[in-house]
Amino acid sequence: MSKSIILGPLLGFEGDNLYTLCIVAKKNVAQPFLHVGSSKHPFTLCSPTPSGNFWRSELSLPPADNGTRVTYSIQDGPTQLSNASKSSWSFYVPGESEPPRIAYASCNGFSDPKLVQNEKEPLALWRRLAKEHEEQPFSLLLMGGDQLYADSLWKSRQAPLTRKWADKNRRDQLKHKAGPNMRKELKKFYEELYVDQWSYEYMIDLMASIPTCMMWDDHDIFDGWGSYSDEMLGCEVYQAIYETARAYFELFQIRSKSNRSLLSKNEDHYAWGFQFRDYLILALDNRAERKQNQIMSQDQWLAVKSWIEKTEPAKKNKVVNLIILIAVPVLYRRFVGASNLLNWTEWLRRDDIRDSVEDDVRDHWSHKDHEQERLKLLHNLFKLIDRQNSDGGRCRSIILSGDVHVGATGLIRDTHAGLDLHQIISSGIRHPPPSYLQWQGILATSNDKPYTLDGRFHLEMGKPAGGPQYMRQRNCTTIEVGTDQKLWINWLCEEGDKPVLVIPEPKKRATIPA
């Protein structure tokens, strides 16, 4: 047995019963094959990496009457490959009429290395998720942003040229060229980051045994990407960093441009969508095209609109569960204004901290620069909900978000049509919550009063049963339809709280006015 797998297997799902398997293998692996029972499926070479090669294989598995467990291995000729943990793996495919279990996680890392020192068990939530999976398997693992934290780039010994650039003044940074040596070190940095942060105990096995579907956020590039000035975002070094981060995100999280669920095959965004049993799942890319006054480009909006128009409405008397992955919550506490927040204390008046805080505030959908785009988003999402209701079926809908390092829930209601869209926040599976003082600062500079947009959309924060309104502890989420036909969202919280939100079957259609 040869330990030739550097990273993986990374199991994925892309709709139409298509499962994918990706690995980074050492360069001496010539032509790996995926072995499932008596069948063999070749891997396709997607791209070389600094330490090996990235390979992808596909497997179509139509559902059987009952759930089945699929066992697989990977061979290169007569040699069976393994990673640091195992040489064979298995995953669960739910039966055709079996309600699948779904897990959701975000913020898988630490924005500051000092935060790790305060965690007795950094992988506590991954261990909990592994225990849940062992007792009753998950069919999908959705990951909604910050699957890793690249913020160490600015102080990394593996990126000395980038670290040296970060110490320059702004004028010199803007005119600095990103030469071949800097680009080479960036490739090595991002690959090593994925290998390091995705090879931890529990996580390495779960990513091989639960199909994952991911969408990135800023820390997958570096903190605040897209919310800086156009001048900074357009400078050569920032662009070199983004291009490298994007290339590795495309490989490791999207599983290459061959991903069948992508809404567009261009190089501008990675929005994707598919149907899985009674779930319709859409992920919006809110980082690839983000600028201070834009979250999504017109091209992505058109791609989303086209996907909405192509979705089949729910069949008569059937319930479809719509899940929309949007990394930063559409509904959360509203900050009273960047200027008030930034002037809260003398500490926040420091320029370096001010820049960091300002990009966090600007990231929120409630920021004044994004108000019109948020309205556009809500109109499109409620059109999708209405379309699912149009043929006698019914649609139950949730937004899954992370980013803010607390758990919470909220409700967005289209008062014209009487339709509800639930906001679910689960964050983070590894990143710690705000400290007491940080949380007091958030409370002092924001509010959660209900409000209305466009005279039509009512927004208000909620409170799950069995837990606090804001879960200021590490958490992840499970999603499943119960025997009562209600949708159960359960938070797994590090400190033992058991918050739950139960969404009943939706009402029959009420036509949305044009």
C-alpha positions in Angstrom: 0.0 0.0 0.0 1.4 3.3 -1.1 0.7 6.6 0.7 0.6 8.5 -2.6 -2.4 10.7 -1.9 -1.3 14.1 -0.8 -4.8 15.4 -0.2 -8.2 13.7 -0.5 -10.1 11.9 -1.5 -12.5 14.9 -1.9 -16.0 13.5 -2.5 -18.5 15.8 -4.3 -22.0 15.9 -5.8 -23.0 17.8 -8.9 -26.6 16.9 -9.6 -28.3 14.3 -11.9 -27.0 11.5 -9.6 -23.4 12.5 -10.5 -20.8 12.0 -7.8 -17.2 13.1 -8.2 -13.9 12.1 -6.6 -10.8 14.3 -6.6 -7.3 13.7 -5.2 -3.9 15.4 -5.2 -1.5 12.6 -5.9 2.3 12.4 -6.0 3.8 13.0 -9.4 4.8 9.3 -9.7 1.1 8.3 -9.9 0.6 7.7 -13.6 -3.0 6.8 -14.1 -5.3 6.3 -11.1 -8.6 4.5 -11.3 -11.6 4.7 -9.0 -12.7 1.1 -8.0 -16.3 0.7 -6.9 -17.2 -3.0 -6.6 -16.3 -4.6 -9.9 -16.4 -1.3 -11.9 -13.4 0.9 -12.7 -13.6 4.6 -13.5 -10.6 6.5 -14.8 -9.3 9.7 -13.3 -8.7 12.7 -15.5 -5.7 15.0 -14.9 -7.0 18.5 -14.3 -3.8 20.4 -13.3 -0.3 20.0 -11.9 0.4 21.5 -8.5 3.7 22.4 -6.9 3.8 19.0 -5.0 1.8 16.7 -7.3 -1.1 16.5 -9.7 -4.8 17.1 -9.3 -7.0 14.3 -10.6 -10.8 14.0 -11.0 -13.1 11.0 -11.5 -16.9 10.8 -12.0 -19.4 8.2 -10.9 -23.2 8.1 -11.7 -25.3 6.5 -9.0 -29.1 6.5 -9.6 -30.9 5.9 -6.3 -32.2 2.5 -5.4 -35.4 1.8 -3.5 -33.5 1.7 -0.3 -30.4 3.6 0.9 -27.1 2.0 -0.1 -23.5 2.3 1.2 -20.9 2.6 -1.6 -17.4 1.5 -0.8 -14.5 2.6 -3.0 -10.7 2.5 -3.4 -8.2 4.1 -5.7 -5.5 2.2 -7.6 -2.6 3.1 -9.9 -2.0 -0.1 -11.8 -1.6 -2.8 -9.2 -0.9 -0.3 -6.4 -3.6 0.6 -4.0 -3.3 4.3 -3.0 -3.9 5.7 0.5 -3.8 9.0 2.3 -2.4 9.4 5.9 -5.6 7.8 7.3 -7.0 5.0 5.0 -6.9 3.1 1.8 -10.6 2.6 1.3 -13.6 4.7 2.0 -17.4 4.6 1.8 -20.4 7.0 1.5 -24.1 6.7 1.8 -26.6 7.2 -1.1 -30.2 7.7 0.2 -33.0 5.7 -1.3 -35.2 7.3 -3.9 -38.0 8.3 -1.5 -35.8 8.6 1.6 -35.4 12.1 3.1 -31.7 12.9 2.9 -29.8 14.4 5.9 -27.7 17.4 5.1 -25.0 19.1 7.2 -23.9 22.7 6.9 -20.7 24.4 8.1 -18.6 27.5 7.6 -15.6 29.4 8.9 -13.2 26.4 9.1 -10.1 28.0 10.5 -8.6 30.9 12.4 -8.2 34.5 11.3 -5.4 35.0 13.8 -2.9 32.3 14.9 -3.2 33.5 18.5 -6.9 32.3 18.5 -5.8 28.7 18.2 -3.9 28.9 21.5 -7.1 29.5 23.4 -8.9 26.5 22.0 -8.7 23.3 24.1 -10.1 21.2 21.2 -10.0 23.1 17.9 -11.7 20.1 16.1 -14.5 19.6 18.6 -17.3 20.4 16.1 -15.7 18.1 13.4 -15.6 15.4 16.0 -19.3 16.0 16.8 -20.2 15.9 13.1 -18.3 12.7 12.6 -20.2 11.1 15.5 -23.5 12.3 14.0 -22.5 10.8 10.6 -21.6 7.5 12.2 -24.9 7.2 13.9 -27.0 8.4 11.0 -25.2 9.2 7.7 -25.4 12.5 6.0 -26.0 12.6 2.2 -24.5 16.1 1.6 -22.2 18.4 3.4 -22.7 22.0 2.3 -19.9 24.5 3.2 -20.7 28.2 2.9 -17.5 30.1 2.9 -14.1 30.4 4.6 -13.3 26.7 4.1 -9.8 27.9 5.0 -8.1 31.0 6.2 -5.4 32.5 4.0 -4.8 35.5 6.3 -1.4 34.1 7.3 -0.2 35.0 3.8 1.0 38.4 5.1 3.3 36.9 7.7 4.1 33.5 6.2 7.7 32.3 6.0 6.5 30.4 2.9 5.8 33.7 1.2 8.7 36.1 2.0 8.2 38.3 -1.1 4.6 38.8 -0.3 5.4 39.5 3.3 8.0 42.1 2.2 5.4 43.7 -0.1 2.9 44.0 2.8 5.4 46.1 4.7 5.7 48.7 2.0 3.8 52.0 2.0 0.6 52.2 0.0 2.2 54.2 -2.9 4.9 51.6 -3.4 2.5 48.7 -3.0 0.4 50.0 -5.9 3.3 50.3 -8.4 5.0 47.0 -7.3 5.2 44.2 -10.0 4.3 40.6 -9.2 7.2 38.8 -10.7 7.6 35.1 -11.5 9.2 34.3 -8.1 6.3 35.9 -6.2 3.8 34.0 -8.3 5.6 30.7 -7.7 5.6 31.2 -3.9 1.9 32.1 -4.0 1.1 28.8 -5.7 3.1 26.9 -3.1 1.5 28.8 -0.3 -2.1 28.1 -1.3 -1.5 24.5 -2.1 0.2 23.9 1.3 -2.6 25.8 3.0 -5.2 23.4 1.6 -3.1 20.3 2.4 -2.5 21.5 5.9 -5.9 22.8 6.9 -7.9 19.9 5.2 -5.8 17.0 6.5 -6.9 17.2 10.2 -8.4 14.3 12.1 -12.1 13.8 11.4 -12.2 16.3 8.6 -10.0 14.2 6.3 -12.4 11.2 6.7 -15.6 13.2 6.5 -14.6 14.9 3.2 -14.0 11.4 1.8 -17.3 10.0 3.1 -19.8 12.8 2.7 -20.3 14.5 -0.7 -19.3 18.2 -0.3 -20.6 21.2 -2.1 -18.8 24.5 -1.4 -18.9 28.2 -2.1 -16.1 30.6 -1.0 -15.9 33.8 0.9 -13.2 36.3 1.6 -10.8 34.3 3.8 -10.5 31.7 1.1 -8.6 34.5 -0.7 -7.7 36.8 2.2 -9.7 38.9 4.7 -11.9 41.5 3.1 -11.3 40.6 -0.5 -13.7 42.7 -2.7 -14.4 45.4 -0.1 -11.2 47.3 -0.6 -10.8 50.3 -3.0 -10.8 49.6 -6.7 -7.2 51.0 -6.7 -6.0 48.3 -4.3 -8.1 45.5 -5.8 -6.6 46.3 -9.2 -3.0 46.5 -8.3 -0.7 43.8 -9.7 0.1 42.0 -6.5 -3.5 41.8 -5.3 -4.5 40.5 -8.7 -1.7 37.9 -8.6 -2.9 36.8 -5.1 -6.5 36.6 -6.3 -5.7 34.7 -9.5 -3.7 32.1 -7.4 -6.4 31.8 -4.7 -9.0 31.4 -7.4 -7.1 28.7 -9.2 -6.9 26.6 -6.1 -10.5 27.3 -5.0 -11.5 26.1 -8.5 -9.6 22.9 -8.1 -10.1 22.0 -4.4 -13.6 23.4 -3.7 -15.3 23.5 -7.2 -13.5 20.4 -8.4 -12.4 22.0 -11.7 -14.3 23.8 -14.4 -15.7 20.3 -15.4 -18.2 20.8 -12.5 -21.6 20.0 -14.1 -23.5 22.2 -11.6 -21.9 25.5 -12.6 -24.3 28.1 -14.0 -21.7 29.5 -16.3 -18.5 28.1 -17.8 -16.8 31.5 -18.0 -14.0 32.6 -15.7 -15.9 35.4 -13.9 -17.9 33.6 -11.2 -18.7 30.1 -9.8 -22.4 30.2 -9.0 -23.8 26.7 -9.1 -27.2 24.9 -8.6 -28.8 21.5 -8.8 -31.6 19.3 -7.5 -31.0 16.5 -5.0 -34.2 14.5 -4.2 -36.6 17.0 -2.7 -34.0 19.7 -2.3 -33.3 22.5 -4.8 -29.9 24.0 -3.9 -28.4 27.2 -5.3 -25.1 28.8 -4.4 -24.3 32.4 -5.2 -20.7 33.6 -5.7 -20.4 36.8 -3.8 -16.6 37.1 -3.9 -15.3 36.6 -7.5 -17.0 39.8 -8.8 -17.2 41.8 -5.6 -16.3 45.5 -5.5 -17.2 48.2 -3.0 -20.4 49.0 -4.9 -21.1 45.5 -6.4 -21.6 42.0 -5.1 -22.6 40.2 -8.2 -22.1 41.2 -11.9 -24.9 41.5 -14.4 -23.6 38.3 -16.0 -24.1 36.3 -12.8 -27.5 37.8 -12.3 -28.5 36.7 -15.8 -27.1 33.3 -15.2 -29.1 33.0 -11.9 -32.2 34.3 -13.7 -31.8 31.7 -16.5 -31.3 28.9 -13.9 -34.5 30.0 -12.1 -36.5 30.0 -15.3 -35.2 26.5 -16.2 -36.1 24.8 -12.9 -39.0 22.5 -12.9 -41.8 23.6 -10.6 -42.7 21.3 -7.7 -45.2 18.6 -8.7 -48.7 18.9 -7.5 -49.1 18.4 -3.7 -45.3 17.9 -3.3 -43.0 20.0 -1.1 -39.6 21.2 -2.4 -37.0 22.5 0.1 -35.1 25.4 -1.5 -31.6 26.0 0.0 -29.7 29.1 -1.1 -26.1 29.4 0.0 -25.1 33.0 0.5 -21.9 33.4 2.5 -22.6 36.7 4.2 -26.1 36.8 5.8 -28.8 38.7 3.9 -30.4 39.4 7.2 -28.4 40.1 10.4 -27.9 42.9 12.9 -27.8 46.3 11.1 -24.8 48.4 11.8 -25.6 52.1 12.5 -22.9 53.2 10.1 -19.3 52.6 9.4 -18.3 56.0 10.7 -19.9 55.4 14.1 -18.4 51.9 14.4 -15.0 53.1 13.4 -15.0 55.9 16.0 -16.3 53.8 18.8 -13.0 53.7 20.6 -9.5 55.2 20.3 -8.3 51.7 19.6 -10.5 51.6 16.4 -9.0 54.9 15.2 -5.7 53.2 14.4 -5.4 53.1 10.6 -4.5 49.3 10.3 -7.5 48.3 12.5 -9.7 50.8 10.8 -9.1 49.3 7.4 -9.9 45.8 8.7 -13.1 46.9 10.5 -14.3 49.0 7.5 -14.1 46.1 5.1 -16.1 43.9 7.5 -18.8 46.5 7.7 -18.8 47.0 4.0 -19.2 43.3 3.5 -22.7 43.3 5.0 -25.8 43.3 2.6 -27.3 46.0 4.8 -24.5 48.4 3.9 -25.8 51.5 2.0 -23.7 50.6 -1.0 -25.5 47.2 -1.4 -29.1 48.3 -0.6 -30.4 48.2 -4.2 -28.6 44.9 -4.9 -30.2 43.3 -1.8 -33.6 44.3 -3.1 -32.7 42.8 -6.5 -31.7 39.6 -4.7 -34.9 39.3 -2.7 -37.1 39.9 -5.8 -35.3 37.1 -7.7 -35.4 34.7 -4.8 -39.1 35.1 -4.2 -39.7 34.6 -8.0 -37.9 31.3 -7.6 -40.1 30.4 -4.6 -43.2 31.4 -6.5 -42.1 29.4 -9.6 -41.8 26.3 -7.4 -45.3 26.9 -6.2 -46.8 27.4 -9.7 -47.9 23.9 -10.6 -49.7 22.9 -7.4 -46.6 22.2 -5.4 -45.2 24.1 -2.5 -41.8 25.5 -1.7 -40.1 25.8 1.7 -37.1 28.0 1.5 -34.0 28.9 3.6 -30.8 31.0 3.1 -27.7 29.3 4.6 -25.0 31.8 5.7 -21.9 32.0 7.9 -19.3 34.7 8.2 -20.3 36.4 11.4 -19.0 33.7 13.9 -22.3 33.3 15.7 -25.4 31.2 15.1 -28.7 32.9 14.5 -32.0 32.8 12.6 -34.3 35.4 10.9 -37.3 35.7 8.7 -37.8 37.6 5.4 -41.5 37.8 4.4 -42.9 38.9 1.1 -46.0 40.7 2.5 -47.6 41.0 -1.0 -47.6 37.3 -1.6 -47.5 35.9 2.0 -44.3 33.9 1.3 -41.5 33.3 3.9 -37.8 32.9 3.4 -35.9 31.8 6.5 -32.3 33.1 7.2 -30.1 30.4 8.9 -26.7 31.5 10.2 -24.2 28.8 11.3 -20.7 30.0 12.0 -18.1 28.8 12.6 -17.1 25.2 12.8 -13.6 26.0 13.9 -13.3 29.8 14.2 -14.2 31.0 17.7 -17.0 33.4 18.4 -16.5 37.1 19.2 -15.1 37.7 22.7 -17.3 39.3 25.3 -15.8 42.7 24.6 -16.1 42.3 20.9 -19.7 41.3 21.2 -20.5 44.3 23.4 -19.0 46.4 20.7 -21.2 44.8 18.1 -24.3 45.3 20.3 -23.4 48.9 20.9 -23.0 49.7 17.2 -25.8 47.7 15.7 -29.5 46.9 16.3 -31.9 44.0 15.4 -35.1 45.9 15.2 -37.6 44.6 12.5 -37.8 46.7 9.3 -39.3 46.8 5.9 -37.7 47.1 2.4 -39.4 48.6 -0.6 -42.7 48.6 1.2 -42.9 44.9 0.6 -40.3 42.8 2.4 -40.5 42.5 6.1 -37.2 41.5 7.8 -36.7 40.5 11.5 -34.3 38.4 13.5 -35.7 35.4 15.2 -34.9 33.1 18.1 -34.6 29.3 17.8 -36.2 27.1 20.4 -33.9 25.6 23.0 -31.1 28.2 22.8 -30.2 31.8 22.9 -31.1 34.3 20.1 -27.4 34.6 19.2 -25.2 31.5 19.7 -21.9 33.0 20.7 -20.1 29.7 20.5 -18.8 27.5 17.7 -21.5 25.7 15.9 -22.5 23.8 12.7 -26.0 22.7 11.5 -27.9 19.7 10.4 -31.0 19.8 8.1 -33.6 17.1 7.6 -37.3 16.6 7.0 -38.8 14.7 10.0 -41.5 12.1 10.0 -43.9 15.0 10.8 -43.0 16.4 7.3 -41.5 19.5 8.9 -38.0 20.8 8.1 -35.8 20.5 11.2 -32.7 22.7 11.5 -30.6 21.7 14.5 -27.5 23.5 15.6 -24.6 21.5 17.0 -23.1 23.8 19.6 -19.8 23.4 21.3 -21.1 24.4 24.8 -24.0 21.9 24.7 -27.0 24.1 23.8 -29.4 22.4 21.4 -31.1 25.2 19.5 -33.6 24.1 16.8 -35.8 25.8 14.2 -38.8 23.8 12.9 -40.3 25.0 9.6 -43.8 23.6 8.9 -45.1 22.6 5.5 -45.6 25.8 3.4 -49.0 27.2 2.4 -50.4 26.8 -1.0 -49.4 29.4 -3.7 -50.3 33.0 -3.5 -49.4 34.7 -6.8 -46.7 37.3 -6.6 -47.6 40.6 -8.2 -45.4 41.7 -11.1 
